[in-house]
Amino acid sequence: MLDGSGRLLAVRRRFRIRTYGCQMNVHDSEKVANLLLHAGWEEAPSEDAAELLVINTCSVRAKAENKLYSDLGALRAWKKAEAGRLLAVGGCVAQQEGDPLLRRFPHLDFVFGTHNLRWVPAMADAAARGHREARTSQSDSPASALERFDLPERHPAYRSQTPGRAFLTVMEGCDMFCSFCIVPTTRGREVSRPAPRVLEEARELADRGVCELTLLGQTVNAYGRHDLRRGRAEEAATLAFGELLARLADIPGIERIRYTSPHPLFFDAALVRAHGELPELCPHVHLPLQSGSDAVLRAMRRRYGADDYRRWADRLREARPDLAITTDLIVGFPGETDADFRLTLELVQEIGFVDSYSFKYSARPGTAAHQLDAKPVDGTTAQARLEELQTLQRSLTLAAHRKRVGGQTEVLIEGPSRRDGALGPQLQGRDPYHRVVNLSGAHLPPRGPGAADEGRGIGEIVRVEIVEATPHSLIGEPLGRGADRHSGLKHTGRMADEEGRREALP
């Protein structure tokens, strides 16, 4: 904000971020928060207390994009309520729309795309001086593309929303060009991050108490594939994805590794073996299916058929018999017949997914499916199919959960549960199978003599017995803290992990 002489007034510099969309968006918001902290900003306790509000957007479905436009309209009042407030939009809608967002919403101060996170502090300073700008350029050369990974380490004031676990970007972009997907446009082409930098960041996170890593990428298991195919993996300092997992598993302090979102085509033999050989690699795979119909899969440009998918699922379960498989599904794709939809239901039943994320097809401008000649599926039919699919999935999820009752597992505590138990407030977390487990905070074993009780349990691994199943989560009775069983040596937890693998889990 300027004074009468055109000088920038000293103002409070507090920010707040709203995030919509996938885990990559969540991690991008974490990166923006860290950049702002390094630039002298502070995180505000609420939006009303903030001078800068950033909305990080998703454009995979029209509903998410329309949500942004609704929010921006409502935020006119927030902007006017206090002089000097700044409003920014980032993420996939920002990347896709750019300058038109500034023209459509005069109270919007700046827009930044998915490749421009590092410019946010400078853009905020410029906006405070009255300069409105949209930055949506994408990196073309491999060298410049890698610059977006080179961000500062966590600021001392950075407060993780997920103690004990962290996201770690290993690649960005997608070269698959599925006909329904806008991601190659908003995120660009595949770029794999050099393995030494990935490992360095993982060690830094482990030193800060992180025990669970989730590796991120639009097609995360495609990591390094172009470098390997072109014979330049050594020059690019990348590895095969399975080897990267093994290197990460050897880092002291890292007890769990997950990855999302993979593409079925890139489950090679080494990655399948890793699920059987690395105890740190969680027994859960999110394996996007999208449809059980070969005709629909061809129209989607998925490059595999239903039988290919069955073989991948079988091989993964041969390597890790207790593996939990989840998936993504789209109903109502243009040209989908009732027979096509029945094939999806049959395959969902056959695979026995522990959970799925299912949606009605959403036409996105700029995608190949948007120009298909196939007859659109009417909204009423698509909604009925979605409800039938979700009813089936709820029954499969409940059946999988009920099989868990009486068994034991380990839960990384994330925070308070949304539900209260009979004995009072509960905590919740996720087990290695990526299932939500609610447990009574009142029953957590004590930390030990003289230990503080504030934030008790959050970020720790606790062994629990599963005592009840619901369609959405498990309920566990704590038995002991995971940390109490570890001596500080890297692999002392493997015996407990192997013991857990012998249990009859889904």
VOKELO-465628 format. One line per field, with one value per residue (C-alpha): residue in three letters; x, y, z. Coordinates in steps of 0.2 Angstrom, whole numbers, plus 2048, in hexadecimal, padded with zeros to 3 digits. Example, Ala and Ser with C-alpha at 12.3 -4.5 7.8 and 13.67 -1.06 7.14 Angstrom:
2
resn = [ALA  SER];
xx = [83E  844];
yy = [7EA  7FB];
zz = [827  824];
This chain:
506
resn = [MET  LEU  ASP  GLY  SER  GLY  ARG  LEU  LEU  ALA  VAL  ARG  ARG  ARG  PHE  ARG  ILE  ARG  THR  TYR  GLY  CYS  GLN  MET  ASN  VAL  HIS  ASP  SER  GLU  LYS  VAL  ALA  ASN  LEU  LEU  LEU  HIS  ALA  GLY  TRP  GLU  GLU  ALA  PRO  SER  GLU  ASP  ALA  ALA  GLU  LEU  LEU  VAL  ILE  ASN  THR  CYS  SER  VAL  ARG  ALA  LYS  ALA  GLU  ASN  LYS  LEU  TYR  SER  ASP  LEU  GLY  ALA  LEU  ARG  ALA  TRP  LYS  LYS  ALA  GLU  ALA  GLY  ARG  LEU  LEU  ALA  VAL  GLY  GLY  CYS  VAL  ALA  GLN  GLN  GLU  GLY  ASP  PRO  LEU  LEU  ARG  ARG  PHE  PRO  HIS  LEU  ASP  PHE  VAL  PHE  GLY  THR  HIS  ASN  LEU  ARG  TRP  VAL  PRO  ALA  MET  ALA  ASP  ALA  ALA  ALA  ARG  GLY  HIS  ARG  GLU  ALA  ARG  THR  SER  GLN  SER  ASP  SER  PRO  ALA  SER  ALA  LEU  GLU  ARG  PHE  ASP  LEU  PRO  GLU  ARG  HIS  PRO  ALA  TYR  ARG  SER  GLN  THR  PRO  GLY  ARG  ALA  PHE  LEU  THR  VAL  MET  GLU  GLY  CYS  ASP  MET  PHE  CYS  SER  PHE  CYS  ILE  VAL  PRO  THR  THR  ARG  GLY  ARG  GLU  VAL  SER  ARG  PRO  ALA  PRO  ARG  VAL  LEU  GLU  GLU  ALA  ARG  GLU  LEU  ALA  ASP  ARG  GLY  VAL  CYS  GLU  LEU  THR  LEU  LEU  GLY  GLN  THR  VAL  ASN  ALA  TYR  GLY  ARG  HIS  ASP  LEU  ARG  ARG  GLY  ARG  ALA  GLU  GLU  ALA  ALA  THR  LEU  ALA  PHE  GLY  GLU  LEU  LEU  ALA  ARG  LEU  ALA  ASP  ILE  PRO  GLY  ILE  GLU  ARG  ILE  ARG  TYR  THR  SER  PRO  HIS  PRO  LEU  PHE  PHE  ASP  ALA  ALA  LEU  VAL  ARG  ALA  HIS  GLY  GLU  LEU  PRO  GLU  LEU  CYS  PRO  HIS  VAL  HIS  LEU  PRO  LEU  GLN  SER  GLY  SER  ASP  ALA  VAL  LEU  ARG  ALA  MET  ARG  ARG  ARG  TYR  GLY  ALA  ASP  ASP  TYR  ARG  ARG  TRP  ALA  ASP  ARG  LEU  ARG  GLU  ALA  ARG  PRO  ASP  LEU  ALA  ILE  THR  THR  ASP  LEU  ILE  VAL  GLY  PHE  PRO  GLY  GLU  THR  ASP  ALA  ASP  PHE  ARG  LEU  THR  LEU  GLU  LEU  VAL  GLN  GLU  ILE  GLY  PHE  VAL  ASP  SER  TYR  SER  PHE  LYS  TYR  SER  ALA  ARG  PRO  GLY  THR  ALA  ALA  HIS  GLN  LEU  ASP  ALA  LYS  PRO  VAL  ASP  GLY  THR  THR  ALA  GLN  ALA  ARG  LEU  GLU  GLU  LEU  GLN  THR  LEU  GLN  ARG  SER  LEU  THR  LEU  ALA  ALA  HIS  ARG  LYS  ARG  VAL  GLY  GLY  GLN  THR  GLU  VAL  LEU  ILE  GLU  GLY  PRO  SER  ARG  ARG  ASP  GLY  ALA  LEU  GLY  PRO  GLN  LEU  GLN  GLY  ARG  ASP  PRO  TYR  HIS  ARG  VAL  VAL  ASN  LEU  SER  GLY  ALA  HIS  LEU  PRO  PRO  ARG  GLY  PRO  GLY  ALA  ALA  ASP  GLU  GLY  ARG  GLY  ILE  GLY  GLU  ILE  VAL  ARG  VAL  GLU  ILE  VAL  GLU  ALA  THR  PRO  HIS  SER  LEU  ILE  GLY  GLU  PRO  LEU  GLY  ARG  GLY  ALA  ASP  ARG  HIS  SER  GLY  LEU  LYS  HIS  THR  GLY  ARG  MET  ALA  ASP  GLU  GLU  GLY  ARG  ARG  GLU  ALA  LEU  PRO];
xx = [800  807  807  803  816  815  81F  81B  813  819  80A  808  80D  802  7FB  7EF  7ED  7DD  7E1  7D6  7DA  7E7  7F6  801  7F7  7F8  80B  80C  803  80F  81D  815  813  825  82B  820  828  839  834  82F  81C  813  805  7F5  7EA  7DA  7D6  7CE  7E0  7E9  7EF  7F2  7E6  7EC  7E0  7E9  7DD  7D9  7D2  7D0  7BD  7B1  7AA  7BB  7BE  7AC  7B0  7BE  7B3  7A6  7B3  7BB  7AA  7A7  7B9  7B5  7AE  7BE  7C9  7BF  7BE  7D0  7DB  7EB  7E5  7EB  7E2  7EB  7E7  7F3  7F2  7EB  7DD  7E9  7F5  7E6  7DE  7EC  7E8  7D5  7D3  7DA  7CE  7BF  7C3  7C9  7CC  7D8  7EA  7F5  7F5  802  803  80A  81B  81D  81C  82D  827  818  822  828  816  80F  81B  817  804  806  80D  7FE  805  7F9  801  7FE  80D  809  819  81E  830  835  848  84C  858  84B  83D  847  848  837  83D  84B  842  849  848  83B  83B  83C  82B  823  816  812  7FF  804  811  81B  817  81B  819  829  828  832  82B  81E  814  80C  80F  801  7F3  7E4  7D5  7CC  7DA  7E0  7F0  7FC  7F7  7F7  806  810  81B  824  833  83C  846  858  859  867  85B  84C  857  85E  84D  847  856  852  840  845  851  841  838  82E  82C  820  823  817  81F  816  814  807  80D  818  81E  824  832  842  83B  83F  851  853  84C  857  867  869  864  876  877  866  86A  859  856  848  83A  83C  84E  84A  83E  84B  857  84A  846  858  857  857  847  83C  830  822  823  813  812  804  7FD  804  7FF  7FC  808  817  816  825  82C  838  82A  81F  82E  831  820  825  837  836  82D  82D  823  811  805  7FA  7F9  7EE  7EC  7E0  7D5  7C8  7BD  7BB  7B6  7C3  7B9  7B9  7CB  7D0  7C5  7CE  7DF  7E4  7EF  7EA  7DB  7D1  7DC  7EC  7E5  7E1  7F3  7FA  7EF  7F3  806  805  7FC  808  816  80C  7FD  7F5  7F6  7E8  7E3  7DA  7D5  7CD  7BE  7B4  7A2  798  7A7  7A0  79A  79A  78B  782  78C  79C  797  793  7A4  7AB  7A0  7A6  7B8  7B6  7AE  7BC  7CB  7C3  7C9  7CA  7C5  7C3  7C1  7B3  7AC  7A0  7A9  7AD  7B0  7C0  7C3  7D4  7D3  7D0  7C0  7B8  7B8  7B2  7A4  79D  78C  78D  786  777  779  76C  773  785  77F  775  785  790  784  784  796  799  78C  796  7A6  79F  79B  7AC  7B4  7AA  7AE  7C0  7BF  7B6  7C4  7D0  7C6  7D1  7E1  7EF  7F6  801  7F9  802  7F8  7F3  7E8  7D7  7C9  7B9  7AF  7AF  7AF  7A5  7B4  7B6  7C0  7CA  7DA  7DC  7E9  7ED  7F4  800  7F1  7EC  7DC  7D6  7D6  7CE  7D4  7D0  7DC  7D8  7DF  7F0  7FE  807  817  822  827  828  822  816  805  801  7FE  800  802  801  80F  813  810  805  801  7EE  7E2  7D3  7C3  7B6  7B3  7A8  7A6  7B2  7BF  7C5  7C5  7D4  7D9  7EB  7F7  808  812  81C  82A  82C  830  83E  850  855  85D  855  84E  848  836  837  833  823  81F  822  817  809  80A  806  7F6  7E6  7E4  7DB];
yy = [800  811  822  832  834  823  81A  809  809  7FD  7F1  7E0  7D2  7C3  7B6  7A8  79B  792  782  778  768  75A  756  760  76F  76D  76B  77B  784  77E  785  796  797  793  7A0  7AD  7A9  7AB  7BC  7C3  7BF  7B6  7AA  7B1  7A8  7AB  7B3  7C2  7C5  7C4  7D1  7C5  7B7  7AA  79E  78F  787  777  776  763  764  773  773  778  786  78D  78C  798  7A4  7A4  7A7  7B5  7BE  7BC  7C2  7D4  7D7  7D0  7DB  7EB  7E8  7ED  7F8  7F0  7DF  7D4  7C6  7BA  7AA  79C  78A  782  78E  79C  793  790  7A1  7AE  7C0  7BD  7BA  7CC  7D3  7CA  7CD  7DF  7DC  7CE  7D4  7C7  7B6  7A9  798  787  78B  79C  798  7A0  7B1  7B3  7BD  7C9  7CA  7CE  7DC  7E3  7E1  7EB  7F9  7F8  7ED  7DF  7D1  7BF  7B4  7A3  7A0  78E  788  781  77B  76D  778  786  779  773  784  783  774  77F  787  78B  77F  780  791  790  797  78B  781  770  76C  759  756  746  745  750  751  750  755  749  74E  75A  75A  74D  746  73A  746  73C  743  749  751  763  75F  75F  771  778  76E  76C  75E  751  757  74C  754  74E  740  748  757  74B  741  751  758  747  747  759  754  745  750  75A  74B  746  733  732  738  739  73B  746  748  748  737  734  723  72A  732  731  727  734  735  722  720  72D  726  736  731  734  745  74A  741  738  725  718  71B  70B  70F  720  718  70D  71B  725  715  715  726  725  72B  728  71A  71C  720  723  72A  732  733  725  71F  70D  70C  70F  701  6F8  6E8  6F2  6FD  6ED  6E5  6F4  6F1  6E0  6E4  6F5  6F5  708  709  709  6FA  706  70A  717  710  71B  710  71E  710  6FE  6FF  6FD  708  716  714  716  725  72C  728  71E  712  702  6F7  6EF  6DF  6E8  6F0  6DF  6D9  6E8  6E6  6D3  6D6  6E3  6D8  6C9  6D5  6DB  6D0  6DC  6EB  6F7  6FE  70E  716  724  722  72D  72A  732  734  738  729  71E  712  708  6F9  703  708  6F6  6F1  6FE  6F7  6E6  6EA  6F5  6E6  6DA  6E4  6E8  6FA  6FF  710  71B  72D  72D  73C  740  745  758  75F  76A  777  773  760  753  74C  75D  75C  749  745  738  73B  744  73A  744  74B  740  730  735  739  729  71F  729  725  712  711  71A  70F  700  708  70B  6F9  6F3  700  6FA  6E8  6EC  6F5  6E7  6DB  6E6  6E5  6DB  6DF  6EB  6F9  709  71A  72A  737  746  74F  750  746  74D  741  73E  72D  727  72C  73D  746  73B  73C  736  730  725  713  70C  707  719  716  723  71D  726  723  72A  737  734  722  727  720  72D  734  731  73A  74D  74D  75B  756  764  75E  74C  73F  749  745  734  722  718  706  702  6F4  6F6  6F5  6FB  6FF  70C  70F  71E  71A  70D  710  70A  708  70E  701  70A  718  713  71E  713  704  70C  70D  71B  70F  70F  6FE  6F9  6FC  6EF  6E0  6E9  6ED  6DB  6D5  6E1  6DA  6C8  6CE  6CB  6DC  6E1];
zz = [800  7FB  805  7FD  7F7  7EE  7FB  801  812  820  821  82A  81E  823  816  815  807  802  7F8  7ED  7E3  7E4  7EF  7E3  7E6  7F9  7F7  7EC  7F9  806  7FA  7F8  80B  80E  800  809  81A  812  80B  81C  81C  82B  82A  830  83C  831  820  829  831  821  815  807  802  7F5  7ED  7E6  7D9  7D0  7BE  7BC  7BD  7B9  7CB  7D2  7C6  7C9  7DC  7D9  7CF  7DD  7EA  7E1  7E0  7F3  7F7  7F0  802  80A  7FF  803  816  819  80E  807  806  7F8  7EF  7E4  7DA  7D5  7D0  7C0  7BD  7BE  7B2  7A6  7A7  7AB  7A6  7A3  7B6  7BA  7AD  7B4  7C6  7C8  7DB  7D7  7D9  7D1  7C9  7C8  7BF  7C5  7BF  7C7  7DA  7DE  7D7  7E4  7F1  7E4  7DC  7ED  7EF  7DE  7E1  7F1  7E6  7DA  7CD  7C7  7BD  7B7  7B6  7AD  7A3  7A2  7A2  791  792  79E  7A8  7AB  7AE  7BD  7C5  7CC  7D7  7DF  7EE  7FF  80D  81A  823  836  838  82C  835  82D  82C  82C  83A  837  824  815  802  7F7  7E5  7D9  7C8  7C1  7B1  7A6  794  793  78D  792  788  797  7A1  7A1  7AC  79D  799  7AB  7B1  7A1  79B  7A6  7B0  7BC  7CA  7CD  7D9  7E4  7E8  7EC  7F8  800  803  80A  816  81B  81F  829  833  837  83E  82E  82E  81F  80D  7FF  7EF  7E3  7D0  7C3  7BD  7CB  7C6  7B5  7BF  7B5  7A6  799  79F  7A0  78E  787  790  79A  7AB  7B2  7AA  7B1  7C2  7C1  7C5  7C2  7CD  7D6  7DA  7E0  7ED  7F3  7F6  7FF  80A  810  817  82B  832  823  828  81B  808  7FD  7EC  7E2  7D4  7CA  7B8  7B6  7A7  7B1  7BE  7B8  7BF  7CB  7D2  7D5  7DE  7E8  7F0  7F5  7FB  803  814  814  804  80B  806  7FC  7E9  7E2  7D0  7C5  7BB  7B4  7AB  7AA  798  78A  77E  78B  790  77D  77C  78C  784  793  789  792  793  7A1  7A0  7A1  7B1  7B9  7B5  7BE  7CD  7CE  7CD  7DB  7E6  7E2  7E8  7F7  7FB  808  7FC  7FD  7EB  7E9  7D8  7CE  7C4  7B7  7B3  7A5  799  787  77E  78E  78D  79A  795  797  7A8  7AD  7A8  7B4  7C3  7BF  7BF  7CF  7D7  7D1  7D6  7E7  7E9  7FB  7F6  7E6  7E1  7D4  7CA  7BC  7AC  7AC  79A  79B  78D  784  786  778  780  77F  76C  76C  760  76C  773  785  793  79A  7AC  7B4  7AD  7B2  7C4  7C5  7C0  7CC  7DA  7D6  7D5  7E5  7EE  7E8  7EE  7FF  801  7FB  807  816  812  811  822  82A  826  830  840  84D  844  849  83F  841  840  83D  847  83D  849  850  848  842  84D  860  868  876  882  87B  86D  861  857  845  83A  82B  82C  81F  814  813  81D  829  83B  849  85B  86C  871  883  881  879  883  88D  885  894  8A4  8A2  890  88B  887  87A  869  870  863  854  848  851  84B  857  857  858  858  84C  856  84A  837  82F  81C  81D  82A  837  84A  854  866  869  86F  870  867  858  85E  86E  863  859  85F  853  847  836  833  845  840  832  83E  843  831  82B  83A  834  822  828  82F  824  81D  80D];
